[in-house]
């Protein structure tokens, strides 16, 4: 008969007893092992190795939270049935979450090859095929303090499929009740830097294992090959930002530069333009350097707006991003960005920003500089993180060739990944930009369904990019073999 070993971290006996009581109602549960979180945190490699060593049943359940778990009626039986039917190495499920005493639905999303984010939400109940768990642990050579569960997931994913059960099979207590906009910057919080270093190491090792790792080798760019009327263009896509658009435009127009530049504002949306007064505000600004584009199409999103700006005859050699909510931190921002292209010989430049409220009061974590983007490994670590930083700037001939996906979320990330596949991305660690957070930000307070759609799309982007990189590495290996054969013939 199929049996399960369950491993439950416990911060208190009361919490553990309630969870154990529910698990033992299933006839499939052989034994429940309680982990003392003070001595055996689930994030440590030594704990994961202990779990693998102690598990002697067909399946191993790992509960990842320290709060009470309420397993659903016959839920474990259902998870085992799906695992057997699919041959999955791990299954996970939708669930209910109790937030402030109220039950809410917490659907999760399907796992893809590109689901490389270390914060991918599986929920708290993970059911592993024990043979796969043990095989994956044997492959875990590095001892981690924070990244062991992530490392395990990556190693297991190399052995088979991680299957999402679209059914609500248990209930957990949700402790993080912040809005989505408040969670966005956790991974770049300097207080989490040690954690992020370990996560990067685990992901890089995984990419090497599956053939998706790219070495830090980049072609040299000749910036003089193409002629442009303007050295740089500040690109501002906008839809219904009547309160902030003037600040953004004036922030761009007041830049002090040693070269000729302009500002291209592109409206977008289902009506071709804004309907809250934004259009009129833009038209009221009288400056010959301001190019105002109102599409005739109704299917233009943020990515489509970028494409229209990039392909406009007035677009400059370097296309520099400015969101319609935000402003540059000083009059020298544009000069610093263009200088960085030449100094670092790169096809894209990413700056650093300060997180503030609408009145420029600093918000935690304050300065966001994406230190994880290193010249040696940034292009690989980019597949793990959920964003590349801001402000972003592009060498126009390269980004014209790639093009933006015509979407309203993730378009900049997709382009950044595609550029990094071939070219170096430069970095500026000075604060160039004030990222102003307010209730009208498009990602301020997303529903779980909308957040899942966004995450699914970004994982899809990562999957496509990972496939492209594996294919590229395969092509390079074939070319090297042909070259060796050729030398042998000589």
URFENQUI-V821290 format. One record per residue. N is the residue number from 1. BURIAL is I if it has 24 or more other C-alpha atoms within 12 Angstrom, else O. Layout:
# URFENQUI-V821290
n->N burial->BURIAL
n->N burial->BURIAL
This chain:
# URFENQUI-V821290
n->1 burial->O
n->2 burial->O
n->3 burial->I
n->4 burial->I
n->5 burial->I
n->6 burial->I
n->7 burial->I
n->8 burial->I
n->9 burial->I
n->10 burial->I
n->11 burial->I
n->12 burial->O
n->13 burial->O
n->14 burial->O
n->15 burial->I
n->16 burial->I
n->17 burial->I
n->18 burial->O
n->19 burial->I
n->20 burial->I
n->21 burial->O
n->22 burial->I
n->23 burial->I
n->24 burial->I
n->25 burial->O
n->26 burial->I
n->27 burial->O
n->28 burial->I
n->29 burial->I
n->30 burial->I
n->31 burial->I
n->32 burial->I
n->33 burial->I
n->34 burial->I
n->35 burial->I
n->36 burial->O
n->37 burial->O
n->38 burial->O
n->39 burial->O
n->40 burial->I
n->41 burial->I
n->42 burial->I
n->43 burial->I
n->44 burial->I
n->45 burial->I
n->46 burial->I
n->47 burial->I
n->48 burial->I
n->49 burial->I
n->50 burial->I
n->51 burial->I
n->52 burial->I
n->53 burial->O
n->54 burial->I
n->55 burial->I
n->56 burial->I
n->57 burial->I
n->58 burial->I
n->59 burial->I
n->60 burial->I
n->61 burial->I
n->62 burial->I
n->63 burial->I
n->64 burial->I
n->65 burial->I
n->66 burial->I
n->67 burial->I
n->68 burial->I
n->69 burial->I
n->70 burial->I
n->71 burial->I
n->72 burial->I
n->73 burial->O
n->74 burial->O
n->75 burial->I
n->76 burial->I
n->77 burial->I
n->78 burial->I
n->79 burial->I
n->80 burial->I
n->81 burial->O
n->82 burial->I
n->83 burial->I
n->84 burial->O
n->85 burial->O
n->86 burial->O
n->87 burial->O
n->88 burial->I
n->89 burial->I
n->90 burial->I
n->91 burial->I
n->92 burial->I
n->93 burial->I
n->94 burial->I
n->95 burial->I
n->96 burial->I
n->97 burial->I
n->98 burial->O
n->99 burial->O
n->100 burial->O
n->101 burial->O
n->102 burial->O
n->103 burial->O
n->104 burial->O
n->105 burial->I
n->106 burial->I
n->107 burial->I
n->108 burial->I
n->109 burial->I
n->110 burial->I
n->111 burial->I
n->112 burial->I
n->113 burial->I
n->114 burial->I
n->115 burial->I
n->116 burial->I
n->117 burial->I
n->118 burial->I
n->119 burial->I
n->120 burial->I
n->121 burial->I
n->122 burial->I
n->123 burial->I
n->124 burial->I
n->125 burial->I
n->126 burial->I
n->127 burial->I
n->128 burial->I
n->129 burial->I
n->130 burial->I
n->131 burial->I
n->132 burial->I
n->133 burial->I
n->134 burial->I
n->135 burial->I
n->136 burial->I
n->137 burial->I
n->138 burial->O
n->139 burial->I
n->140 burial->I
n->141 burial->O
n->142 burial->I
n->143 burial->I
n->144 burial->I
n->145 burial->I
n->146 burial->I
n->147 burial->I
n->148 burial->I
n->149 burial->I
n->150 burial->I
n->151 burial->I
n->152 burial->I
n->153 burial->I
n->154 burial->I
n->155 burial->I
n->156 burial->I
n->157 burial->I
n->158 burial->I
n->159 burial->I
n->160 burial->I
n->161 burial->I
n->162 burial->I
n->163 burial->I
n->164 burial->I
n->165 burial->I
n->166 burial->O
n->167 burial->I
n->168 burial->I
n->169 burial->I
n->170 burial->I
n->171 burial->I
n->172 burial->I
n->173 burial->I
n->174 burial->I
n->175 burial->O
n->176 burial->O
n->177 burial->O
n->178 burial->O
n->179 burial->O
n->180 burial->I
n->181 burial->I
n->182 burial->I
n->183 burial->O
n->184 burial->I
n->185 burial->I
n->186 burial->I
n->187 burial->I
n->188 burial->I
n->189 burial->I
n->190 burial->O
n->191 burial->O
n->192 burial->O
n->193 burial->O
n->194 burial->O
n->195 burial->I
n->196 burial->I
n->197 burial->I
n->198 burial->I
n->199 burial->I
n->200 burial->I
n->201 burial->I
n->202 burial->I
n->203 burial->I
n->204 burial->I
n->205 burial->I
n->206 burial->I
n->207 burial->I
n->208 burial->O
n->209 burial->O
n->210 burial->I
n->211 burial->I
n->212 burial->I
n->213 burial->I
n->214 burial->I
n->215 burial->I
n->216 burial->O
n->217 burial->O
n->218 burial->O
n->219 burial->O
n->220 burial->O
n->221 burial->O
n->222 burial->O
n->223 burial->O
n->224 burial->O
n->225 burial->O
n->226 burial->O
n->227 burial->O
n->228 burial->I
n->229 burial->O
n->230 burial->I
n->231 burial->I
n->232 burial->I
n->233 burial->I
n->234 burial->I
n->235 burial->I
n->236 burial->I
n->237 burial->I
n->238 burial->I
n->239 burial->I
n->240 burial->I
n->241 burial->I
n->242 burial->I
n->243 burial->I
n->244 burial->I
n->245 burial->I
n->246 burial->I
n->247 burial->I
n->248 burial->I
n->249 burial->I
n->250 burial->I
n->251 burial->I
n->252 burial->I
n->253 burial->I
n->254 burial->I
n->255 burial->I
n->256 burial->O
n->257 burial->I
n->258 burial->O
n->259 burial->O
n->260 burial->I
n->261 burial->I
n->262 burial->I
n->263 burial->I
n->264 burial->I
n->265 burial->I
n->266 burial->I
n->267 burial->I
n->268 burial->I
n->269 burial->I
n->270 burial->O
n->271 burial->O
n->272 burial->I
n->273 burial->I
n->274 burial->I
n->275 burial->O
n->276 burial->O
n->277 burial->O
n->278 burial->I
n->279 burial->I
n->280 burial->O
n->281 burial->I
n->282 burial->I
n->283 burial->O
n->284 burial->O
n->285 burial->O
n->286 burial->O
n->287 burial->O
n->288 burial->O
n->289 burial->I
n->290 burial->I
n->291 burial->I
n->292 burial->I
n->293 burial->I
n->294 burial->I
n->295 burial->I
n->296 burial->O
n->297 burial->O
n->298 burial->O
n->299 burial->O
n->300 burial->I
n->301 burial->I
n->302 burial->I
n->303 burial->I
n->304 burial->I
n->305 burial->I
n->306 burial->I
n->307 burial->I
n->308 burial->I
n->309 burial->I
n->310 burial->I
n->311 burial->I
n->312 burial->I
n->313 burial->O
n->314 burial->I
n->315 burial->I
n->316 burial->I
n->317 burial->I
n->318 burial->I
n->319 burial->I
n->320 burial->I
n->321 burial->I
n->322 burial->I
n->323 burial->I
n->324 burial->I
n->325 burial->I
n->326 burial->I
n->327 burial->I
n->328 burial->I
n->329 burial->I
n->330 burial->O
n->331 burial->O
n->332 burial->I
n->333 burial->I
n->334 burial->I
n->335 burial->I
n->336 burial->I
n->337 burial->I
n->338 burial->I
n->339 burial->I
n->340 burial->I
n->341 burial->I
n->342 burial->I
n->343 burial->O
n->344 burial->I
n->345 burial->I
n->346 burial->I
n->347 burial->I
n->348 burial->I
n->349 burial->I
n->350 burial->I
n->351 burial->I
n->352 burial->I
n->353 burial->I
n->354 burial->I
n->355 burial->I
n->356 burial->I
n->357 burial->O
n->358 burial->O
n->359 burial->O
n->360 burial->O
n->361 burial->O
n->362 burial->O
n->363 burial->I
n->364 burial->I
n->365 burial->I
n->366 burial->I
n->367 burial->I
n->368 burial->I
n->369 burial->I
n->370 burial->I
n->371 burial->I
n->372 burial->I
n->373 burial->I
n->374 burial->I
n->375 burial->I
n->376 burial->O
n->377 burial->I
n->378 burial->I
n->379 burial->I
n->380 burial->I
n->381 burial->I
n->382 burial->I
n->383 burial->I
n->384 burial->I
n->385 burial->I
n->386 burial->I
n->387 burial->I
n->388 burial->I
n->389 burial->I
n->390 burial->I
n->391 burial->I
n->392 burial->I
n->393 burial->I
n->394 burial->I
n->395 burial->I
n->396 burial->I
n->397 burial->I
n->398 burial->I
n->399 burial->I
n->400 burial->I
n->401 burial->O
n->402 burial->I
n->403 burial->I
n->404 burial->I
n->405 burial->I
n->406 burial->I
n->407 burial->I
n->408 burial->I
n->409 burial->I
n->410 burial->I
n->411 burial->I
n->412 burial->I
n->413 burial->I
n->414 burial->I
n->415 burial->I
n->416 burial->I
n->417 burial->I
n->418 burial->I
n->419 burial->I
n->420 burial->I
n->421 burial->I
n->422 burial->I
n->423 burial->I
n->424 burial->I
n->425 burial->I
n->426 burial->I
n->427 burial->I
n->428 burial->I
n->429 burial->I
n->430 burial->I
n->431 burial->I
n->432 burial->I
n->433 burial->I
n->434 burial->I
n->435 burial->I
n->436 burial->I
n->437 burial->I
n->438 burial->I
n->439 burial->O
n->440 burial->O
n->441 burial->I
n->442 burial->I
n->443 burial->I
n->444 burial->O
n->445 burial->O
n->446 burial->O
n->447 burial->O
n->448 burial->O
n->449 burial->O
n->450 burial->O
n->451 burial->I
n->452 burial->O
n->453 burial->O
n->454 burial->I
n->455 burial->I
n->456 burial->I
n->457 burial->I
n->458 burial->I
n->459 burial->I
n->460 burial->I
n->461 burial->I
n->462 burial->I
n->463 burial->I
n->464 burial->I
n->465 burial->I
n->466 burial->I
n->467 burial->I
n->468 burial->I
n->469 burial->I
n->470 burial->I
n->471 burial->O
n->472 burial->O
n->473 burial->I
n->474 burial->O
n->475 burial->O
n->476 burial->O
n->477 burial->O
n->478 burial->O
n->479 burial->O
n->480 burial->O
n->481 burial->O
n->482 burial->O
n->483 burial->O
n->484 burial->O
n->485 burial->O
n->486 burial->O
n->487 burial->O
n->488 burial->O
n->489 burial->O
n->490 burial->O
